[in-house]
Amino acid sequence: MTVIDWLLDADPAIRWQVMRDLTHEPQDVIAAELHLLFLRDSSGARLACTIVSFGALLGLLGAWALVGRGLARFSSRQLLVLAISWALPLLVAPPLFSGDIYAYVGQGHLVVNHIDPYIYGPGDYEPTSKWSYNVDGVWRFSPAPYGPLWLWLTAQAVGIPENHLVVSIYLIRGLAVVGFVLMAWAVVRLARIMGIPAQRALWLTLLNPLLLLHGLPGSHNDILMIGLMMTGLAVAASHRSLRGVAAGSALVTLAVMIKAPAIVALPFVPLLAGRGERRWVQIAITAVTAGALAEGVAAATRLGWGWVSVLGDQGERPALASLAWGVRKAATSTTHALLGSSASDTVDTGVEALCLALLAVALIGTWLLAFAGRLEPLTAAGVALLSVFFLSFSVQPWYLAWGLVPLACTSSPRRAAFLASFSGALCLYLLPGGRSWIRPPLYGVPVLLALLVSVAVMRWFANPTTPAAPEPERVEAAAN
């Protein structure tokens, strides 16, 4: 066996350490290009930066809470201006609270070099280059679980500036800005249709520190996914015709081709177009449009459907923020201590099957309730996406935004207060470098603590001064 063969078969963490020892390149190209190496190389400077970051985070959360309690004093335009003023410093900041953007550029670099990102990770191609050095060990040698549209976009961000990593990072951050713009238009439109003050929806989404911090300095592709998804839902709700269903389905399908969870919202598109004898025709149009467009994107990007098989392995990696993993680990650990490994394996399989069954029931149940007219389709879509957050094994704190944004357009003040305090509490778990200060084996504990905080804070936060809810906007059915 050659050294290269051994490295390819070795544990990723060991493989990366060996590669680091074999190279004499700069340890952090990003920090070097941004002239921040002096901060990284000093433990005292890192501690000071961490304290300043958390102080700023607490200040942002406090300002957001004060705005929420005085929404009557703000117009929608003023809130948009405020959101822009909060976003601008974050746009120019280095990556914060997550290192996923390094994985994005590394995966885009693979596509540019005609390497299949659904088979290889950034470190498999160039383990010691600047395109893989900053990638977290979880993703450095792992294939990408993202849709072909996202990987095509990241390839453009890498290919346009050619070999300039920092420019690529800021181009990818620009995709998040596009997501925020789409989200802002969609939540205002949907809130007016649903009879919810647009100020409340904007405050809960566009000014939400969880979305701002993880969408801009974190640059997660969830923001672009949510922006496209919400725009599709808004188009379907605004244009209640077969054309509206087709256009809404197409936009949500594009969101799915960014990241898979948006597929949960797709079945609710025809339901947002209204009830009637043509409901099954609308459902069929959604299915045909989604299938044709997804196949077209997979073919046009030449990336195919390899990401589907990658997604199947995501739930096997422990996630600190997953309640399902917490229950699974607690059950198996207890069983192992009492009855041995054989029994714990059985319990592990049983808990996994139970969580997946509960998720299936939640997804199907919310759709059936919406189909029967017993639940508003947009609310049902938000609840379904929240179910994915609570019952999946692969979960990060910012995944709460999947369901929070649709629910922001239908929420009462009390529900909005709960969602706000929950998302605010989740902001406090990650260190500026992206690691959580709560460590394994406390799986699910961050979300449990956030739930407790949200319940405790909700009474204080549940009765802010808000503008009176407008009458629901009447959307006339367009001629088919």
JOBELMO-V344398 format. One record per residue. N is the residue number from 1. SS is DSSP state (h for helix, s for strand, l for the rest). OMEGA is omega in whole degrees, -180 to 180 (999 if undefined). NEAR is the number of other ideal C-beta (glycine too) atoms within 8 Angstrom. Layout:
BEGIN
N/SS/OMEGA/NEAR
N/SS/OMEGA/NEAR
END
This chain:
BEGIN
1/l/179/3
2/l/178/5
3/h/-180/5
4/h/178/6
5/h/180/8
6/h/-180/9
7/h/-179/11
8/h/180/8
9/h/-175/5
10/l/174/9
11/l/-177/5
12/h/-179/11
13/h/178/7
14/h/-179/8
15/h/-178/14
16/h/179/13
17/h/178/8
18/h/-180/10
19/h/178/12
20/h/-179/8
21/h/-177/6
22/h/-176/6
23/l/176/7
24/l/179/2
25/l/178/9
26/l/-176/5
27/l/-176/4
28/l/-177/10
29/h/-180/11
30/h/180/15
31/h/180/10
32/h/-178/9
33/h/177/8
34/l/179/8
35/l/-179/6
36/l/-179/9
37/h/-179/9
38/h/176/8
39/h/-177/10
40/h/-175/10
41/l/-178/6
42/l/178/8
43/h/178/5
44/h/179/6
45/h/178/11
46/h/178/10
47/h/180/8
48/h/179/8
49/h/178/10
50/h/179/10
51/h/179/8
52/h/-180/8
53/h/180/10
54/h/175/9
55/h/178/8
56/h/179/8
57/h/178/12
58/h/177/8
59/h/179/8
60/h/178/12
61/h/179/11
62/h/179/8
63/h/179/8
64/h/179/14
65/h/180/11
66/h/176/8
67/h/-180/13
68/h/-180/12
69/h/178/9
70/s/-176/10
71/h/-179/15
72/h/-178/7
73/h/-175/5
74/l/169/11
75/l/178/6
76/h/-180/10
77/h/179/6
78/h/178/8
79/h/177/15
80/h/178/11
81/h/178/8
82/h/179/11
83/h/179/13
84/h/-180/8
85/h/177/7
86/h/-174/11
87/h/-173/12
88/h/178/8
89/h/-180/7
90/h/-180/12
91/h/-177/9
92/h/-179/5
93/l/171/9
94/l/176/7
95/l/-177/12
96/l/172/11
97/l/175/10
98/l/174/12
99/l/-176/11
100/h/-178/12
101/h/176/13
102/h/176/13
103/h/179/14
104/h/-179/13
105/h/177/16
106/h/178/16
107/h/175/15
108/h/177/18
109/h/176/13
110/h/-178/13
111/h/179/15
112/h/-178/9
113/l/174/7
114/l/174/4
115/l/-176/9
116/l/-179/8
117/l/177/13
118/l/175/11
119/l/-174/6
120/l/172/9
121/l/-179/15
122/h/-178/15
123/h/178/15
124/h/-177/9
125/h/179/12
126/l/-171/9
127/l/-177/12
128/l/-178/10
129/l/179/8
130/l/-179/9
131/l/-180/11
132/l/-173/15
133/l/-175/11
134/l/-180/9
135/l/179/14
136/l/-179/10
137/h/179/8
138/h/-173/6
139/h/-172/12
140/h/-179/16
141/l/-178/9
142/l/176/8
143/l/-176/10
144/l/177/12
145/l/-174/8
146/l/-177/10
147/l/-177/12
148/h/179/12
149/h/179/11
150/h/-179/13
151/h/175/16
152/h/179/11
153/h/178/11
154/h/177/14
155/h/176/11
156/h/179/10
157/h/178/15
158/h/-174/13
159/h/-176/9
160/h/178/8
161/l/180/10
162/l/-170/5
163/l/-175/4
164/l/-173/7
165/h/-177/12
166/h/177/9
167/h/178/9
168/h/180/13
169/h/-178/14
170/h/173/8
171/h/177/12
172/h/175/16
173/h/176/12
174/h/176/8
175/h/176/13
176/h/177/15
177/h/176/11
178/h/178/10
179/h/179/15
180/h/179/14
181/h/177/9
182/h/180/13
183/h/-178/16
184/h/179/13
185/h/-174/10
186/h/-176/13
187/h/176/17
188/h/-179/12
189/h/-177/11
190/h/179/17
191/h/179/14
192/h/178/11
193/h/-177/12
194/h/179/11
195/l/179/9
196/l/177/12
197/l/-180/12
198/h/179/11
199/h/-179/13
200/h/-180/15
201/h/179/16
202/h/-180/16
203/h/-176/14
204/h/-177/13
205/h/-171/14
206/l/179/13
207/l/-177/14
208/l/-180/14
209/h/179/13
210/h/180/14
211/h/-178/15
212/h/-175/14
213/h/-178/15
214/h/178/14
215/h/-177/14
216/h/177/13
217/h/174/10
218/l/174/14
219/l/-180/16
220/l/-180/11
221/l/176/13
222/h/-177/13
223/h/177/15
224/h/176/15
225/h/-179/14
226/h/180/15
227/h/177/16
228/h/-180/16
229/h/-179/13
230/h/178/15
231/h/176/13
232/h/178/19
233/h/180/19
234/h/178/14
235/h/179/12
236/h/-179/17
237/h/-177/14
238/h/-176/10
239/l/-173/12
240/l/179/12
241/l/178/11
242/h/175/10
243/h/178/9
244/h/178/14
245/h/-179/16
246/h/-179/11
247/h/178/12
248/h/179/18
249/h/180/18
250/h/-179/12
251/h/179/13
252/h/177/17
253/h/175/14
254/h/176/13
255/h/177/17
256/h/-180/14
257/l/168/12
258/l/-179/14
259/l/-167/12
260/h/-174/9
261/h/179/10
262/h/179/15
263/h/178/7
264/h/-179/12
265/h/-173/16
266/h/-179/13
267/l/-179/10
268/l/-180/15
269/h/180/16
270/h/179/14
271/h/177/12
272/h/-179/12
273/l/176/14
274/l/-180/6
275/l/178/4
276/l/-178/5
277/l/-175/3
278/l/-177/8
279/h/-178/11
280/h/174/6
281/h/179/8
282/h/178/12
283/h/179/10
284/h/179/8
285/h/178/13
286/h/-178/15
287/h/-178/8
288/h/-180/8
289/h/-178/13
290/h/-179/14
291/h/-178/8
292/h/-178/8
293/h/179/12
294/h/178/11
295/h/179/8
296/h/179/8
297/h/180/13
298/h/-180/12
299/h/-176/8
300/h/179/6
301/l/-178/10
302/l/180/5
303/l/173/13
304/l/-173/8
305/l/-180/5
306/h/-178/11
307/h/-179/14
308/h/179/7
309/h/177/8
310/h/-180/12
311/h/-179/9
312/l/-179/7
313/l/-174/8
314/h/-177/10
315/h/-179/8
316/h/179/5
317/l/-177/8
318/l/179/8
319/l/-174/11
320/l/-176/14
321/l/-176/13
322/l/175/15
323/h/180/11
324/h/177/14
325/h/179/14
326/h/178/13
327/h/-178/11
328/h/-179/14
329/h/180/11
330/h/-179/8
331/h/-178/11
332/h/179/13
333/h/179/10
334/h/-179/8
335/h/180/12
336/h/-180/11
337/h/-175/5
338/h/-169/6
339/h/179/7
340/l/-172/6
341/h/-178/6
342/h/179/7
343/h/-179/11
344/h/176/13
345/h/178/9
346/h/179/9
347/h/179/11
348/h/178/11
349/h/-179/8
350/h/179/8
351/h/178/13
352/h/180/10
353/h/-180/8
354/h/-180/8
355/h/179/13
356/h/178/9
357/h/177/8
358/h/178/9
359/h/178/12
360/h/178/8
361/h/-179/8
362/h/-178/12
363/h/-179/12
364/h/-178/8
365/h/180/8
366/h/179/14
367/h/179/13
368/h/177/8
369/h/178/10
370/h/179/15
371/h/-179/8
372/l/179/6
373/l/-178/6
374/l/179/5
375/l/178/10
376/l/-175/8
377/h/-180/10
378/h/175/15
379/h/180/11
380/h/178/15
381/h/178/15
382/h/179/14
383/h/179/13
384/h/179/16
385/h/174/14
386/h/177/13
387/h/176/13
388/h/179/15
389/h/-174/12
390/h/-172/9
391/h/179/12
392/l/179/11
393/l/178/13
394/l/-171/8
395/l/170/13
396/l/-176/6
397/h/-177/14
398/h/176/13
399/h/175/12
400/h/-178/13
401/h/180/15
402/h/-179/14
403/h/-178/15
404/h/-175/15
405/h/175/15
406/h/-179/16
407/h/178/14
408/h/-178/15
409/l/-179/13
410/l/-169/12
411/l/168/13
412/l/178/5
413/h/-178/11
414/h/179/8
415/h/177/9
416/h/178/12
417/h/179/14
418/h/-179/12
419/h/-180/14
420/h/-178/14
421/h/178/13
422/h/-180/13
423/h/178/15
424/h/179/14
425/h/180/11
426/h/179/15
427/l/-169/13
428/l/-173/8
429/l/-174/11
430/s/173/12
431/l/-179/9
432/l/179/9
433/l/177/5
434/l/179/10
435/l/178/6
436/s/176/10
437/l/169/7
438/l/-171/8
439/l/174/6
440/l/13/6
441/l/-177/5
442/l/-180/10
443/l/180/13
444/l/-178/14
445/h/178/10
446/h/-179/14
447/h/177/14
448/h/178/10
449/h/178/9
450/h/177/13
451/h/178/9
452/h/178/8
453/h/-178/12
454/h/177/13
455/h/-179/8
456/h/-176/7
457/h/-170/10
458/h/-179/12
459/h/178/6
460/h/-171/5
461/h/-168/13
462/l/-176/10
463/l/177/4
464/l/176/11
465/s/-176/7
466/l/176/10
467/l/179/7
468/l/-178/5
469/l/178/6
470/l/174/8
471/l/178/4
472/l/-180/7
473/l/179/8
474/l/180/4
475/l/-180/9
476/l/179/5
477/l/178/7
478/l/178/9
479/l/-178/4
480/l/999/6
END
